[in-house]
């Protein structure tokens, strides 16, 4: 028997051999039975799988399976969000920053020059107020939570601004809110067409191209953006728009720092006639409320909306205070409504105008998408569906009708922009005027 045991120990791996404890069969003072033979907890492989002696390998395999299934479900959830056009928190931040850090910020130095030091305090105050009211509007879209699984906000029972108006004044309230939103987003689209044409006209002012021709060209350049049906894709355009504007800010502040030997801090605390103008420009530069319900609705994690608003508003306020103050210290009373005109003629001015033109090109998609989304939720019988549903995609006829109407909308904005540019020939037009 001993010979047979020795042969087995020599042939089998050590990890499979049983190690018997050398305890005596019974204790000599107490009749305690010997301990049963046990396995040492050693890992070994058999058949391509890992096993552990002394451990329930079925539980270990089940845990690994659960981990793999959890990772698979997470990947599937991400894929579903991308297919549905849901935006991440970062993408939502780009869209919000494009609104409150947009071209309207160009008028901040002019506002500071008119409003004095109080206008700098007004930037901070308006940032806090608009941040709070923006989050408050989104909270009004939710019902009070009645169950723990509904989160802090509760269940979303309203989908748009119009439903908020309906909650206050029924049908008249909904019509009033929808009308205001349609008017605001349409005017924003027209102004972006004007901005793109105006800035590129400044870059190539020596070329024999009229402002009308630049306006038509701007409409053609903006045309592809109206075919975007997902806010997640528009967020990339918003990111490029913010980057273009950020470069302009850095250019203005960098030039100001090179001229710091000419700075003068003798700026009035405020003026009675200048502060209302400054207040209006600053307030307009922070307005993003018509777009917030749609941005929050399209977020994959809407519970992070408040944090996105806080960070975006904080960064915007800091940027505007620094940018406006340095620009006024540099250009003083000669600060113009369009800050690029204060830069030295040549490379700096042309680069700033080109970047501002790109900012307008990348920004046009957001208000146009919001306008189409508003019209889609109104469910007007005279208009086809503007966007496909998950279970009911657009038919060929509907696609033809929708995209034709979108192209007609761009054409109408171009015609209105041409009429305005001819009426105001020779006058710089910016969003904040």
FIKOLSE-118900 format. One record per residue (C-alpha): residue in three letters; x, y, z. Coordinates in steps of 0.02 Angstrom, whole numbers. Each point is the difference from the previous one (the first is absolute). Example, Ala and Ser with C-alpha at 12.3 -4.5 7.8 and 13.67 -1.06 7.14 Angstrom:
% FIKOLSE-118900
+-----+--------+--------+--------+
! res !   east !  north !     up !
+-----+--------+--------+--------+
! ala !    615 !   -225 !    390 !
! ser !     69 !    172 !    -33 !
+-----+--------+--------+--------+
***
This chain:
% FIKOLSE-118900
+-----+--------+--------+--------+
! res !   east !  north !     up !
+-----+--------+--------+--------+
! unk !      0 !      0 !      0 !
! unk !    141 !    119 !     40 !
! unk !     79 !    -38 !   -168 !
! unk !   -164 !     40 !    -90 !
! unk !    -17 !    166 !     92 !
! unk !    177 !     48 !    -43 !
! unk !    -30 !    -34 !   -184 !
! unk !   -157 !    111 !      1 !
! unk !     93 !    142 !     83 !
! unk !    136 !     -9 !   -129 !
! unk !   -121 !     -2 !   -148 !
! unk !   -136 !    124 !     52 !
! unk !     33 !    189 !     18 !
! unk !     34 !     61 !    174 !
! unk !   -152 !    116 !     -7 !
! unk !   -112 !   -154 !    -18 !
! unk !     77 !   -103 !    140 !
! unk !    -91 !     -4 !    163 !
! unk !     95 !     56 !    152 !
! unk !    -50 !    -97 !    152 !
! unk !     20 !     78 !    169 !
! unk !    107 !   -101 !    120 !
! unk !   -115 !     19 !    148 !
! unk !    -21 !   -158 !    103 !
! unk !   -164 !    -95 !    -16 !
! unk !    -51 !     54 !    174 !
! unk !     71 !    115 !    131 !
! unk !     72 !    -99 !    143 !
! unk !    -93 !    102 !    131 !
! unk !   -165 !     36 !    -90 !
! unk !    -85 !   -110 !   -125 !
! unk !     -2 !    125 !   -143 !
! unk !    -10 !    -78 !   -174 !
! unk !    133 !     43 !   -123 !
! unk !    -30 !    139 !   -124 !
! unk !    -55 !    -49 !   -173 !
! unk !    128 !      9 !   -137 !
! unk !     -7 !    167 !    -92 !
! unk !     64 !     80 !   -159 !
! unk !    120 !    146 !     -2 !
! unk !    -67 !    155 !    -88 !
! unk !    107 !     -8 !   -154 !
! unk !    -49 !     59 !   -174 !
! unk !     22 !   -113 !   -149 !
! unk !    -62 !    -11 !   -179 !
! unk !    -93 !   -145 !    -76 !
! unk !    -84 !     -2 !   -170 !
! unk !     41 !    184 !    -32 !
! unk !    -93 !     59 !    158 !
! unk !     68 !     64 !    165 !
! unk !    -48 !    -88 !    161 !
! unk !     43 !     28 !    182 !
! unk !     10 !   -145 !    123 !
! unk !    -97 !     33 !    158 !
! unk !   -112 !    130 !    -83 !
! unk !   -171 !    -20 !    -81 !
! unk !     48 !     23 !   -181 !
! unk !   -182 !     11 !    -54 !
! unk !    -18 !    163 !    100 !
! unk !    161 !     67 !    -76 !
! unk !    -60 !    -38 !   -176 !
! unk !   -168 !     80 !     36 !
! unk !     82 !    161 !     62 !
! unk !    106 !     12 !   -158 !
! unk !   -155 !    -30 !   -106 !
! unk !    -94 !    138 !     91 !
! unk !    144 !    122 !    -25 !
! unk !      5 !    -38 !   -186 !
! unk !   -189 !     18 !    -15 !
! unk !      6 !    167 !     93 !
! unk !    136 !     67 !   -115 !
! unk !    -97 !    -61 !   -151 !
! unk !   -160 !     86 !     61 !
! unk !     98 !    162 !     29 !
! unk !     70 !     -6 !   -177 !
! unk !   -173 !    -35 !    -70 !
! unk !    -71 !    148 !     98 !
! unk !    133 !    114 !    -73 !
! unk !    -37 !    -63 !   -175 !
! unk !   -187 !     29 !     28 !
! unk !     32 !    178 !     58 !
! unk !    106 !     35 !   -153 !
! unk !   -132 !    -72 !   -115 !
! unk !   -136 !    103 !     82 !
! unk !    106 !    157 !    -13 !
! unk !     21 !     21 !    187 !
! unk !    138 !    117 !     56 !
! unk !    126 !    -24 !    138 !
! unk !     22 !    130 !    137 !
! unk !    153 !     69 !    -89 !
! unk !    -95 !     18 !   -164 !
! unk !   -141 !     89 !     91 !
! unk !    129 !    117 !     76 !
! unk !     64 !     43 !   -175 !
! unk !   -176 !     44 !    -57 !
! unk !    -35 !    108 !    153 !
! unk !    171 !     84 !    -12 !
! unk !    -33 !     39 !   -182 !
! unk !   -157 !     94 !     55 !
! unk !     67 !     98 !    149 !
! unk !    177 !     16 !    -67 !
! unk !    -55 !     37 !   -178 !
! unk !     20 !    147 !   -116 !
! unk !   -100 !    111 !    118 !
! unk !    154 !      0 !    111 !
! unk !     87 !    112 !   -128 !
! unk !   -100 !    147 !     69 !
! unk !     60 !    -25 !    179 !
! unk !    149 !    121 !    -14 !
! unk !   -116 !    133 !    -70 !
! unk !   -122 !    -33 !    142 !
! unk !    138 !     18 !    130 !
! unk !     60 !    163 !    -79 !
! unk !   -177 !     70 !     12 !
! unk !    -49 !    -71 !    169 !
! unk !    161 !     23 !     97 !
! unk !     53 !   -108 !    145 !
! unk !   -179 !    -41 !     46 !
! unk !    -17 !    -92 !   -166 !
! unk !    133 !   -124 !     61 !
! unk !   -107 !    -35 !    152 !
! unk !   -151 !    -13 !   -114 !
! unk !     86 !   -140 !    -98 !
! unk !     17 !   -104 !    158 !
! unk !   -176 !     40 !     60 !
! unk !    -82 !    -41 !   -167 !
! unk !    101 !   -161 !    -13 !
! unk !    -68 !    -57 !    169 !
! unk !   -179 !     51 !    -38 !
! unk !     -8 !    -76 !   -175 !
! unk !     82 !   -159 !     63 !
! unk !   -131 !    -17 !    137 !
! unk !   -149 !     42 !   -110 !
! unk !     61 !   -118 !   -136 !
! unk !      6 !   -145 !    123 !
! unk !   -167 !     54 !     72 !
! unk !    -84 !     -9 !   -171 !
! unk !     62 !   -177 !    -26 !
! unk !    -61 !    -50 !    174 !
! unk !   -173 !     63 !    -47 !
! unk !     -4 !   -134 !   -134 !
! unk !     -2 !   -133 !    136 !
! unk !   -129 !    -55 !    126 !
! unk !     46 !    -13 !    183 !
! unk !     83 !   -167 !     37 !
! unk !   -116 !   -124 !     85 !
! unk !    114 !   -153 !     -7 !
! unk !    186 !    -26 !     33 !
! unk !     29 !    -65 !   -177 !
! unk !    -57 !    166 !    -75 !
! unk !    155 !     94 !     59 !
! unk !      8 !    174 !     74 !
! unk !    -97 !     83 !   -141 !
! unk !   -138 !   -128 !    -16 !
! unk !    -86 !    -53 !   -159 !
! unk !      9 !    109 !   -156 !
! unk !   -180 !     43 !    -43 !
! unk !     30 !    146 !   -120 !
! unk !    102 !     -5 !   -159 !
! unk !     14 !    182 !    -51 !
! unk !    -18 !    183 !     43 !
! unk !   -174 !     -2 !    -78 !
! unk !    -62 !   -125 !    127 !
! unk !     61 !    115 !    138 !
! unk !   -102 !    140 !    -78 !
! unk !   -149 !   -116 !    -12 !
! unk !     16 !    -38 !    186 !
! unk !    -18 !    186 !     37 !
! unk !   -126 !     65 !   -128 !
! unk !    -60 !   -155 !    -92 !
! unk !     -5 !     14 !   -190 !
! unk !     36 !    187 !     -7 !
! unk !    155 !    -23 !    108 !
! unk !     64 !   -139 !   -113 !
! unk !    -27 !    104 !   -157 !
! unk !     84 !    152 !     78 !
! unk !    154 !    -99 !     52 !
! unk !     12 !    -90 !   -167 !
! unk !    -15 !    163 !    -95 !
! unk !    138 !     81 !    103 !
! unk !    115 !   -149 !    -23 !
! unk !    -28 !     -9 !   -187 !
! unk !     33 !    187 !    -18 !
! unk !    157 !     -6 !    109 !
! unk !     80 !   -150 !    -87 !
! unk !    -44 !     66 !   -174 !
! unk !     80 !    169 !     39 !
! unk !    153 !    -89 !     68 !
! unk !     19 !    -96 !   -164 !
! unk !    -17 !    162 !   -102 !
! unk !    130 !     87 !    107 !
! unk !    123 !   -143 !    -20 !
! unk !    -18 !     14 !   -190 !
! unk !     35 !    187 !     14 !
! unk !    150 !    -30 !    112 !
! unk !     80 !   -129 !   -114 !
! unk !    -23 !    113 !   -152 !
! unk !     61 !    155 !     92 !
! unk !    158 !    -75 !     74 !
! unk !     53 !    -83 !   -163 !
! unk !    -34 !    164 !    -89 !
! unk !    121 !     83 !    122 !
! unk !    133 !   -132 !    -33 !
! unk !    -12 !     23 !   -189 !
! unk !    -49 !    182 !     -3 !
! unk !    121 !     35 !   -144 !
! unk !    -85 !   -130 !   -110 !
! unk !   -136 !     62 !   -120 !
! unk !   -135 !   -103 !     88 !
! unk !   -156 !     86 !     65 !
! unk !    -75 !    -33 !    171 !
! unk !   -153 !    -75 !    -87 !
! unk !    110 !   -128 !    -87 !
! unk !     82 !    -43 !    166 !
! unk !   -172 !    -23 !     78 !
! unk !    -52 !   -123 !   -136 !
! unk !    165 !    -93 !     22 !
! unk !    -28 !     -5 !    188 !
! unk !   -170 !    -79 !    -29 !
! unk !     78 !   -134 !   -110 !
! unk !    134 !    -36 !    131 !
! unk !   -132 !    -12 !    137 !
! unk !   -117 !   -111 !   -101 !
! unk !     75 !   -171 !     47 !
! unk !    -24 !     34 !    187 !
! unk !   -191 !     -4 !    -14 !
! unk !      6 !   -184 !    -48 !
! unk !     67 !    -52 !    171 !
! unk !   -131 !    -93 !    101 !
! unk !     99 !    -38 !    159 !
! unk !     53 !    121 !    134 !
! unk !    151 !   -109 !     39 !
! unk !     72 !     43 !   -171 !
! unk !    -40 !    184 !     20 !
! unk !    103 !     -2 !    161 !
! unk !    157 !    -27 !   -106 !
! unk !    -40 !    157 !    -98 !
! unk !    -27 !     91 !    164 !
! unk !    171 !    -58 !     59 !
! unk !     84 !     70 !   -156 !
! unk !   -100 !    161 !     21 !
! unk !     58 !     22 !    180 !
! unk !    181 !    -36 !    -49 !
! unk !     -6 !    130 !   -139 !
! unk !    -69 !    131 !    119 !
! unk !    125 !    -48 !    135 !
! unk !    143 !     35 !   -121 !
! unk !    -73 !    173 !    -30 !
! unk !     -7 !     30 !    188 !
! unk !    180 !    -54 !     20 !
! unk !     51 !    111 !   -146 !
! unk !    -84 !    154 !     74 !
! unk !     67 !    -30 !    176 !
! unk !    173 !    -43 !    -66 !
! unk !      7 !    161 !    -99 !
! unk !    -62 !     94 !    153 !
! unk !    139 !    -72 !    106 !
! unk !    129 !     59 !   -125 !
! unk !    -72 !    175 !     19 !
! unk !     -8 !     -3 !    191 !
! unk !    116 !    149 !     13 !
! unk !   -143 !    106 !    -69 !
! unk !   -133 !    -68 !    120 !
! unk !   -102 !    121 !    101 !
! unk !   -112 !    -52 !    144 !
! unk !    -89 !    168 !      4 !
! unk !   -167 !    -71 !    -50 !
! unk !   -160 !     71 !     75 !
! unk !    -95 !   -104 !    127 !
! unk !   -150 !     13 !   -116 !
! unk !   -102 !    123 !   -100 !
! unk !   -188 !     27 !      1 !
! unk !    -16 !     -4 !   -189 !
! unk !    128 !   -137 !    -31 !
! unk !    -46 !   -131 !    130 !
! unk !   -170 !    -48 !    -77 !
! unk !     88 !    -31 !   -166 !
! unk !    132 !   -106 !     86 !
! unk !   -133 !    -96 !     97 !
! unk !    -94 !    -43 !   -159 !
! unk !    154 !    -62 !    -92 !
! unk !     59 !   -105 !    147 !
! unk !   -172 !    -74 !     30 !
! unk !    -18 !    -47 !   -183 !
! unk !    170 !    -85 !     -2 !
! unk !    -56 !   -119 !    139 !
! unk !   -173 !    -44 !    -69 !
! unk !    -14 !   -185 !    -42 !
! unk !   -169 !    -42 !     76 !
! unk !    -97 !    -37 !   -161 !
! unk !    122 !   -141 !    -39 !
! unk !     20 !    -79 !    173 !
! unk !   -153 !   -116 !      1 !
! unk !     56 !    -80 !   -163 !
! unk !    181 !    -16 !     57 !
! unk !    -50 !    -82 !    165 !
! unk !   -124 !   -114 !    -87 !
! unk !    135 !    -68 !   -115 !
! unk !    126 !    -35 !    139 !
! unk !     43 !   -182 !     36 !
! unk !     18 !     50 !    185 !
! unk !   -124 !    142 !     31 !
! unk !     35 !     -8 !    186 !
! unk !    168 !     85 !    -35 !
! unk !    -82 !    150 !    -84 !
! unk !     16 !    113 !    153 !
! unk !    187 !    -34 !     12 !
! unk !     22 !     36 !   -185 !
! unk !    -90 !    166 !     21 !
! unk !    105 !     46 !    152 !
! unk !    167 !    -33 !    -85 !
! unk !    -51 !     83 !   -164 !
! unk !    -64 !    158 !     86 !
! unk !    152 !     13 !    113 !
! unk !    124 !    -16 !   -143 !
! unk !    -99 !    123 !   -106 !
! unk !     -6 !    131 !    139 !
! unk !    187 !    -11 !     35 !
! unk !     42 !     12 !   -185 !
! unk !   -113 !    150 !    -30 !
! unk !     64 !     97 !    150 !
! unk !    183 !    -26 !    -47 !
! unk !    -28 !     27 !   -187 !
! unk !   -108 !    156 !     22 !
! unk !    111 !     81 !    131 !
! unk !    163 !    -26 !    -94 !
! unk !    -77 !     63 !   -163 !
! unk !    -63 !    161 !     83 !
! unk !    167 !     29 !     87 !
! unk !     83 !    -13 !   -170 !
! unk !   -121 !     94 !   -115 !
! unk !    -83 !    113 !    130 !
! unk !   -137 !    114 !    -70 !
! unk !     36 !    -54 !   -179 !
! unk !    -64 !   -176 !     35 !
! unk !   -116 !    -46 !   -143 !
! unk !   -155 !   -108 !     -4 !
! unk !     91 !   -129 !   -105 !
! unk !    164 !    -27 !     91 !
! unk !     91 !    -66 !   -154 !
! unk !     -4 !    176 !    -71 !
! unk !    114 !     58 !    142 !
! unk !    138 !   -122 !    -50 !
! unk !    140 !     63 !   -113 !
! unk !    -40 !    -17 !   -186 !
! unk !     81 !   -149 !    -83 !
! unk !     27 !   -174 !     63 !
! unk !    -78 !     22 !    173 !
! unk !   -159 !     84 !    -61 !
! unk !    -23 !   -117 !   -149 !
! unk !     31 !   -154 !    106 !
! unk !   -126 !     57 !    130 !
! unk !   -132 !     36 !   -133 !
! unk !     29 !   -169 !    -82 !
! unk !    -19 !    -90 !    167 !
! unk !   -157 !     98 !     39 !
! unk !    -70 !    -49 !   -169 !
! unk !     37 !   -183 !     39 !
! unk !    -83 !     24 !    169 !
! unk !   -159 !     54 !    -88 !
! unk !      9 !   -147 !   -121 !
! unk !     15 !   -126 !    141 !
! unk !   -133 !     85 !    108 !
! unk !   -140 !      4 !   -129 !
! unk !    -46 !   -184 !     23 !
! unk !    -56 !     16 !    182 !
! unk !   -138 !    132 !    -20 !
! unk !    -61 !    -79 !   -162 !
! unk !     -9 !   -172 !     82 !
! unk !    -93 !     76 !    148 !
! unk !   -123 !     85 !   -117 !
! unk !    -36 !   -162 !    -94 !
! unk !    -20 !    -91 !    166 !
! unk !   -127 !    129 !     60 !
! unk !   -101 !    -15 !   -160 !
! unk !      7 !   -189 !     12 !
! unk !    -73 !      1 !    176 !
! unk !   -138 !    119 !    -52 !
! unk !    -64 !   -138 !   -117 !
! unk !    -75 !    120 !   -126 !
! unk !   -109 !    -84 !   -130 !
! unk !     73 !    108 !   -138 !
! unk !    178 !    -61 !     33 !
! unk !     74 !   -176 !    -12 !
! unk !     98 !    -77 !    141 !
! unk !    167 !     86 !     17 !
! unk !     94 !   -146 !     79 !
! unk !    -11 !   -190 !    -14 !
! unk !    -64 !   -102 !    147 !
! unk !     86 !   -155 !     68 !
! unk !   -143 !   -113 !    -54 !
! unk !    -62 !    103 !   -146 !
! unk !    137 !     65 !   -117 !
! unk !    -35 !    131 !   -131 !
! unk !    -62 !    -63 !   -167 !
! unk !     79 !     58 !   -162 !
! unk !   -141 !    123 !    -30 !
! unk !     16 !     70 !    176 !
! unk !    189 !     18 !    -18 !
! unk !    -24 !     93 !   -164 !
! unk !   -129 !    117 !     80 !
! unk !    101 !     30 !    159 !
! unk !    167 !     34 !    -85 !
! unk !    -82 !    109 !   -132 !
! unk !    -82 !    107 !    135 !
! unk !    167 !     15 !     91 !
! unk !     86 !     60 !   -158 !
! unk !   -141 !    125 !    -27 !
! unk !     26 !     62 !    178 !
! unk !    184 !     35 !    -35 !
! unk !    -52 !     90 !   -159 !
! unk !   -122 !    109 !     96 !
! unk !    131 !     45 !    131 !
! unk !    121 !     48 !   -139 !
! unk !   -130 !    112 !    -83 !
! unk !    -40 !     87 !    165 !
! unk !    186 !     20 !     35 !
! unk !     27 !     79 !   -171 !
! unk !   -144 !    122 !     31 !
! unk !     72 !     48 !    169 !
! unk !    178 !     20 !    -67 !
! unk !    -61 !    114 !   -140 !
! unk !   -103 !    103 !    121 !
! unk !    148 !     18 !    116 !
! unk !    135 !     15 !   -132 !
! unk !    169 !     45 !     71 !
! unk !    -48 !    -42 !    180 !
! unk !     79 !   -145 !     93 !
! unk !   -131 !   -121 !     62 !
! unk !     31 !   -113 !    148 !
! unk !   -111 !   -106 !    108 !
! unk !     17 !    115 !    149 !
! unk !    -62 !    157 !    -92 !
+-----+--------+--------+--------+
***
